Amino acid sequence: MDTATVPQTIAAVLKQILGASGYSEDLAARELFSQDIWAKGVTADFIATPDTVEQLQQTVAACHQHNIALNPRGGGMSYTSSTTPDRQGVGILDLSRLDKIVEINKDDMYVTAQAGATWKQLYDALKPLGLRTPFWGPLSGLNSTIGGGLSQGNAIFGAGIYGTTADSVTGLLVVLADGTPVRTGTGATKVGKPFWRYYGPDLTGLFCGDSGALGFKAEITFRLIPWPEHEEWATFEFATRDACAEAMAAVARQNLACEVFGFDPALTRVRLKRASLAADTKTLANVVKAQGNLLKGLQEGAKIAMAGRNFMEADSWSLHFVVEGRSKAGVTEDMKRLKAACAAVGGKESENSIPKIVRANPFTPPNTILGAEGERWVPVHGIVSLSDGPKVWKALEDYFASLSAEFEKFEIQTGFLISSLGTTAYLIEPVFMWPEELLAIHEDTVDPAHLKKLKRFPANPAATAAVAKARRGVVDLFDSYGAAHFQIGRCYPYSEVLSDASLNLLKAVKAVVDPKGNVNPGALGL
């Protein structure tokens, strides 16, 4: 049995700061908070859960004084061991109770939220006001936190036009390793509001995509935009991977779609194997409500209901788009150009059920962190240039073909999700599914009613080792094309691929903001 080895002096201090409910050495809780959906880390010694920013500062300062490392944790949805301890003597800083929407400033068009708020909470606070952030969350936004998204990077909602999380941020409140609170952007001035990011050097950028290695995020401020009044959806199917790959790049270059995502035939089959979205009355009800008027809502809901599971061929490559704007005419024109770009490479338009449903039900329970029958599931990804995207996708499929015998031996299934970020970035996310026992985090995260329907598999370490080896090969292939990665954590070799000058600068920054190396040690390779 694991036994926490927390010095009683610091344990007493943290209990005094956080109260009985804010400090835990419970073994089951520590084990849960020391893993992500890919792997278990070294079990943390304790969990500290502040209720306020002041408690956060005091907790961090106390641990700094006692030379104790802290790993931040938000929703726990990482798959790169980003926040899981890789050594003994680490505490988990659970930010889930810092979940308040601090300010919605409609006059100055910004919103400030605490780091532990989820994307769903932010969406729910802004939608009734007709407002949103430009990038407004990942598919996992029911559980994923805003602070985690900024530390890791996100894709999907709004990303096709506005880029990732950091591209919508105007300023931060960060707690450094010694407990010092630091504001960035115009909020850093003595009397300033956090309405603008670029005042002097971009200190905000230091803490974006850092995997929580440079400081503990307390508050994030985003700029706001009016919620677009009109939207349309489109789905295209392609006979070949190359046509699908080229179509997404062509659409991205024209800056047409706010949401862009695609599947290869293997991932399409997995999605179609799941419970039918069309049979879910709540899903259909949300589609109806999202249309703004009852007649249009009923029409769109009826289309989905009639299509059922037959809205897409299981052996096709597919792309799904959402186009939005302030005028129907503008949206129609953009959609016309999008459809022309897809048709130019042989795309065939089909029923647009998937993007319509995803848009109307943006943050669903995270049941997709398991395969359709209860298999373990883990992605890996890379972000490359638009011109490299099609080539990298082909190279990855060729690599998987070379592993086909091993995949068959261990019953490893693969699939691909693709997406675009603004007009320059092409995201490719291979996914692995294989028979393996579940971790505590799966039991804790997946909807219990859904979990009951799934198969249970015995421990299968040989298969998991094969997946780990294949993932490393994928990362090596991505990095040969100069790929970027979200949620670098302890998975992607960031420090290894940086130039010497850039790495030395990063290490110098780390030494200033975290001189003892106790802020998520090991993340980013630091």
Residue pairs with C-beta under 8 A, 6 or more apart in sequence:
1 27
2 27
2 30
2 31
2 43
4 25
4 27
4 30
4 45
4 46
5 45
5 88
5 89
6 25
6 45
6 46
6 91
7 66
9 66
10 62
10 63
10 66
10 68
11 23
11 25
11 46
13 62
13 66
14 22
14 23
14 46
14 48
14 59
14 62
14 63
15 22
15 23
17 50
17 55
17 58
17 59
17 62
18 48
18 49
18 50
18 51
18 55
18 59
19 51
21 49
22 48
22 49
22 50
22 51
22 55
22 97
23 46
23 47
23 48
23 49
24 30
24 46
24 47
24 49
25 45
25 46
25 47
26 47
27 43
28 440
29 47
30 43
30 44
30 45
30 46
30 47
30 92
31 40
31 43
31 440
32 440
32 441
32 444
33 44
33 47
33 73
33 76
33 92
33 94
34 40
34 41
34 42
34 43
34 44
34 84
34 85
34 92
35 41
35 84
35 439
35 440
35 441
36 76
36 77
36 78
36 79
36 80
36 81
36 82
36 83
36 84
36 441
37 76
37 77
37 78
37 79
37 369
37 377
37 378
37 439
37 441
37 442
37 445
38 78
38 79
38 80
38 81
38 378
39 81
39 84
40 84
40 439
41 81
41 84
41 85
41 86
42 84
42 85
42 86
42 87
42 88
42 90
43 85
44 71
44 85
44 90
44 91
44 92
45 88
45 89
45 90
45 91
46 91
46 92
47 91
47 92
47 94
48 59
48 63
48 70
48 91
48 92
48 93
48 94
49 94
49 95
49 96
49 97
50 56
50 58
50 59
50 93
50 95
50 97
50 98
51 97
51 98
52 98
53 98
53 114
53 173
53 175
53 181
53 218
53 219
56 93
56 95
56 98
56 175
56 216
56 218
57 175
57 179
57 180
57 181
58 179
59 70
59 93
60 70
60 93
60 175
60 176
60 177
60 178
60 179
60 216
61 178
61 179
62 179
63 69
63 70
63 91
63 518
64 177
64 178
64 179
64 516
64 518
67 516
67 518
68 89
68 90
68 91
68 518
69 85
69 87
69 89
69 90
69 91
69 517
69 518
69 519
69 520
69 521
70 90
70 91
70 92
70 93
70 216
70 518
70 519
70 520
71 83
71 84
71 85
71 90
71 91
71 92
71 93
71 212
71 520
71 521
71 523
72 83
72 93
72 95
72 147
72 151
72 212
72 216
72 217
72 520
73 83
73 92
73 93
73 94
73 95
73 96
74 83
74 95
74 96
74 115
74 116
74 144
74 145
74 147
74 148
74 151
75 96
75 118
75 140
75 143
75 144
75 145
75 148
76 83
76 143
76 441
76 445
77 140
77 143
77 144
77 148
77 366
77 369
77 445
78 84
78 148
78 152
78 487
78 489
79 378
79 379
79 380
79 487
79 491
80 487
80 488
80 489
80 490
80 491
80 492
81 489
81 490
81 491
82 151
82 152
82 211
82 212
82 487
82 488
82 489
82 490
82 491
82 523
83 92
83 211
83 212
83 489
83 520
83 523
84 490
85 92
86 490
86 521
86 522
87 521
87 522
90 521
93 216
95 114
95 115
95 116
95 145
95 147
95 216
95 217
96 116
96 145
97 116
98 114
98 115
98 116
98 117
98 147
98 218
99 114
99 116
99 117
99 118
99 121
99 145
100 113
100 114
100 117
101 111
101 112
101 113
101 114
101 117
101 121
101 122
101 125
102 112
102 113
102 114
102 219
103 110
103 111
103 112
104 111
104 125
104 126
104 129
104 131
104 224
105 111
105 112
105 193
105 195
106 129
106 131
106 224
108 193
108 195
109 131
109 195
109 223
109 224
109 225
110 170
110 193
110 194
110 195
110 221
110 222
110 223
110 224
111 122
111 125
111 126
111 131
111 133
111 221
111 222
111 224
112 194
112 219
112 220
112 221
112 222
113 121
113 122
113 146
113 219
113 220
113 222
114 146
114 147
114 218
114 219
114 220
115 145
115 146
115 147
115 148
115 150
115 216
115 217
115 218
115 219
115 220
116 145
116 146
116 147
117 145
117 146
118 141
118 142
118 143
118 144
118 145
118 146
118 363
119 136
119 137
119 138
119 141
119 142
119 144
119 145
119 146
119 149
119 363
120 137
120 141
120 142
120 363
122 133
122 136
122 137
122 146
123 132
123 136
123 137
123 141
123 362
123 363
126 132
126 133
126 224
126 227
127 227
130 226
130 227
131 224
131 225
131 226
131 227
132 158
132 224
132 225
132 227
133 158
133 168
133 222
133 223
133 224
133 225
134 158
134 161
134 162
134 167
134 168
134 222
134 223
134 225
135 154
135 157
135 158
135 159
135 162
135 163
135 164
135 165
135 167
135 168
136 157
136 158
136 362
137 144
137 149
137 154
137 156
137 157
137 362
137 363
138 144
138 149
138 154
138 155
138 156
138 157
139 156
139 157
139 358
139 362
139 363
139 364
139 368
140 363
140 366
141 157
141 362
141 363
142 363
142 364
142 365
142 366
143 366
143 445
144 154
146 165
146 220
147 217
147 220
149 165
150 165
150 166
150 169
150 172
150 207
150 208
150 209
150 217
150 220
151 207
151 208
151 209
151 210
151 211
151 212
151 217
151 487
152 209
152 211
152 486
152 487
152 489
153 164
153 165
153 166
153 208
153 209
153 486
153 487
154 164
154 165
154 486
155 164
155 419
155 421
155 427
155 486
156 259
156 261
156 419
157 258
157 259
157 362
158 168
158 258
158 259
159 258
159 259
159 260
159 419
159 420
159 421
159 422
160 252
160 256
160 257
160 258
160 259
160 260
160 321
160 322
160 419
160 420
160 421
160 422
161 255
161 257
161 258
161 422
162 168
162 258
162 422
163 421
163 422
163 425
164 421
164 486
165 208
166 204
166 205
166 208
166 209
167 422
168 222
168 223
169 197
169 204
169 208
169 220
169 221
169 222
169 223
170 185
170 186
170 187
170 194
170 195
170 196
170 197
170 204
170 221
170 222
170 223
171 183
171 184
171 185
171 186
171 187
171 188
171 194
171 196
171 197
171 204
171 220
171 221
172 183
172 184
172 185
172 204
172 207
172 217
172 218
172 219
172 220
172 221
173 181
173 182
173 183
173 187
173 217
173 218
173 219
173 220
174 181
174 182
174 183
174 184
174 207
174 214
174 215
174 216
174 217
174 218
175 181
175 182
175 215
175 216
175 217
175 218
176 182
176 215
176 216
176 513
176 514
177 215
177 513
177 514
177 515
177 516
177 518
177 519
181 218
182 188
182 203
182 215
183 194
184 197
184 203
184 204
184 206
184 207
185 194
185 196
185 197
185 198
185 199
185 203
185 204
185 221
186 192
186 193
186 194
186 195
186 196
186 197
186 199
187 193
187 194
187 221
188 199
188 203
189 199
194 221
195 223
197 204
206 214
206 509
206 513
207 214
207 215
207 217
209 486
209 488
210 523
210 524
211 487
211 488
211 489
211 520
211 523
211 524
212 519
212 520
212 523
213 510
213 514
213 519
213 520
213 523
213 524
213 526
214 509
214 510
214 513
214 514
214 519
215 513
215 514
215 519
216 519
226 326
228 258
228 324
228 325
228 326
229 325
229 326
229 327
230 324
230 325
230 326
230 327
230 328
230 330
230 331
231 322
231 323
231 324
231 325
231 331
231 359
232 322
232 323
232 331
232 332
232 335
233 320
233 321
233 322
233 323
233 352
233 355
233 356
233 359
234 320
234 321
234 323
234 335
234 338
234 339
234 342
234 349
234 352
234 355
235 311
235 312
235 318
235 319
235 320
235 321
235 349
235 350
235 351
235 352
235 353
235 354
235 355
236 247
236 318
236 319
236 321
236 339
236 342
236 347
236 348
236 349
236 350
237 312
237 313
237 316
237 317
237 318
237 347
237 348
237 350
238 244
238 247
238 316
238 317
238 318
238 319
238 345
238 346
238 347
238 348
239 316
239 317
239 346
240 317
240 346
241 264
241 317
241 393
241 394
241 397
242 390
242 394
243 317
243 345
243 346
243 347
244 262
244 264
244 317
244 318
244 319
244 347
244 418
245 389
245 390
245 393
245 394
245 418
246 345
246 390
247 319
247 341
247 342
247 344
247 345
247 347
248 260
248 262
248 319
248 389
248 418
248 420
248 426
249 386
249 387
249 389
249 390
249 420
249 426
250 341
250 342
250 344
250 345
251 257
251 260
251 319
251 321
251 338
251 341
251 342
251 420
252 260
252 386
252 420
252 422
252 423
252 424
252 426
253 386
253 423
254 337
254 338
254 341
255 422
255 423
256 321
256 323
256 334
256 335
256 337
256 338
256 341
257 321
257 322
257 323
257 334
257 338
258 322
258 323
258 324
259 320
259 321
259 322
259 355
259 358
259 359
260 319
260 320
260 321
260 419
260 420
261 319
261 320
261 417
261 418
261 419
262 317
262 318
262 319
262 320
262 417
262 418
262 419
263 271
263 317
263 318
263 415
263 416
263 417
263 418
264 317
264 415
264 416
265 314
265 315
265 316
265 317
266 413
266 414
266 415
266 416
267 415
267 416
267 417
267 431
268 312
268 313
268 314
268 316
268 318
268 415
269 314
270 371
270 372
270 413
270 415
270 433
272 309
272 312
272 314
273 372
273 373
274 368
274 372
276 308
276 309
277 283
277 304
277 353
277 357
278 284
278 304
278 305
278 307
278 308
278 309
278 311
278 353
279 308
283 357
283 360
283 361
284 301
284 304
284 305
285 301
286 360
286 361
287 297
287 300
287 301
287 304
287 356
287 357
287 360
287 361
288 294
288 297
288 298
288 300
288 301
289 297
289 360
290 297
290 359
290 360
291 297
291 299
291 300
300 356
303 351
303 353
304 311
304 351
304 353
304 356
304 357
307 351
307 353
311 350
311 351
311 353
311 354
312 318
312 350
312 351
312 353
312 354
313 350
318 350
318 354
319 342
319 347
320 352
320 354
320 355
320 358
321 338
321 355
322 355
322 358
322 359
323 331
323 334
323 335
323 338
324 331
325 331
325 334
339 349
342 349
343 349
365 446
365 447
365 450
366 445
366 446
367 446
367 447
367 450
368 377
369 377
369 442
369 445
369 446
370 376
370 377
370 438
370 442
370 446
370 454
371 377
371 413
371 433
372 433
373 454
373 455
374 438
374 451
374 454
374 455
374 456
374 457
375 413
375 433
375 434
375 435
375 436
375 457
376 433
376 434
376 435
376 436
376 438
376 442
376 457
376 464
377 431
377 432
377 433
378 431
378 432
378 467
378 471
379 417
379 429
379 430
379 431
379 432
380 429
380 430
380 432
380 471
380 474
380 475
380 491
381 427
381 428
381 429
381 430
381 478
381 485
381 486
382 392
382 427
382 428
382 474
382 475
382 478
382 479
382 481
382 483
382 484
382 485
383 421
383 425
383 426
383 427
383 428
383 483
383 484
383 485
383 486
384 392
384 425
384 426
384 428
384 478
384 481
384 482
384 483
384 484
385 424
385 425
385 426
386 420
386 423
386 424
386 425
386 426
388 426
388 481
389 418
389 426
389 428
391 481
392 426
392 428
392 477
392 478
392 481
392 483
393 416
393 418
393 428
395 477
396 416
396 428
396 430
396 474
396 477
397 416
399 473
399 474
399 477
400 407
400 414
400 430
400 470
403 470
403 473
406 412
406 466
406 470
407 413
407 414
407 466
407 470
409 466
410 434
410 460
410 462
410 463
410 466
410 467
411 434
411 435
411 463
412 432
412 433
412 434
412 463
412 466
412 467
412 470
413 432
413 433
413 434
414 430
414 431
414 432
414 433
415 430
415 431
415 433
416 428
416 429
416 430
416 431
417 428
417 429
417 431
418 426
418 427
418 428
418 429
419 427
419 429
420 426
420 427
421 427
425 484
428 478
430 474
432 467
432 470
432 471
434 460
434 463
434 464
434 466
434 467
435 457
435 460
435 463
436 457
436 459
436 460
436 463
436 464
437 456
437 457
437 458
437 459
437 460
438 456
442 451
443 451
471 491
475 485
475 491
475 492
475 493
478 485
479 492
479 493
479 497
485 491
485 492
485 494
488 494
488 523
488 524
489 523
490 522
490 523
490 525
493 525
494 524
494 525
495 503
495 506
495 524
495 525
495 526
496 525
498 506
506 524
506 526
507 526
510 517
510 526
513 519
517 526
